[in-house]
């Protein structure tokens, strides 16, 4: 498993596309949050806060994570190495989990530089240090949990198609459905009696709670459950193709 994990990380950085993907994410983040051309400019806020970043991050991750995960299995199909991979003396589920962990590692590498936003806001506020660091820590945990679900969906999408572009598009669509879809359904008049159930079935409901720095066991269980669901679905697809 460790060899496969290291291979996934090294392959991502072996071409210019990998670093460019992360660099583009950080560039867009920087322009939206710190540039005067953006209406989301943190410096224009009346108080020191990371709320804008945690509200914006899911939208950017809808593109970033599928871009990172699209090659997970699509490339194996194209190179004809999927047969060799699934015949190794490790289970298909462990192979999927290893690729998922590699994607998560790359996502976390993308998140780490945003800690400089916290340092900057902490330093330039009217009162130095007037920042809810505990709440921000909780929000980062929520962002990582959100990333784990998007990563599992991205790996699942990659299992479906041998075309990386199609895998990327499917990853975006599936992630968007799980993030926005249930909220949209809950607003349909005929579904009003179960609107709360529908909202709680979606990612955004649980992420919005955690993005405020509130860590609840039910939200963590939700994210882990959805993550495991898509990893299991990925196993079913790979097994059927085998």
C-alpha angles and dihedrals in degrees: 000000000000092000091052091046092052090046092054092051095045094047090053091056095037092086132044090246094074099054090038091057092054092040092052091051091052092044093053090045091051094048094047096044104035108022124098089223090068126080087211092064108149091208089062091059118108091226137031109264143142092209094110092054094051091047092049099042098076091056092051092044089056085071103027100053097047087049090055097042100040094092096047095103102354090074091049089055093049095046092045091236096119091089092053091045097052092047093059116112093261128085122261089241091057090050090052092046091050092052089046091052090049090053090048091051091054091048091051089049086056092049098047096073089057087070085081087068088062092048091049095049090044090055104039100045118117086251110036111236094016092138133115097240094171091054092047091051089053090048091053089052088053090050091052091049089050089049091053091057094046089047093052089048090049092051089048091052090050090055091058101057138033089210113088094206091053090046089052093050092047090048091053093046096047092045092048091049092053092044101042106010101078092048089053092049091050090060094056108108097227091053096050094108089064099032094120092051090050093049092050089051091062129081096233094062093058096037093053089056093049093042087065089060095257111136113197127175092228092058093049091048089051094053093045091048095051090045092052090046093059093043089053091048088051089054091051092052095047091046092050091050090048 
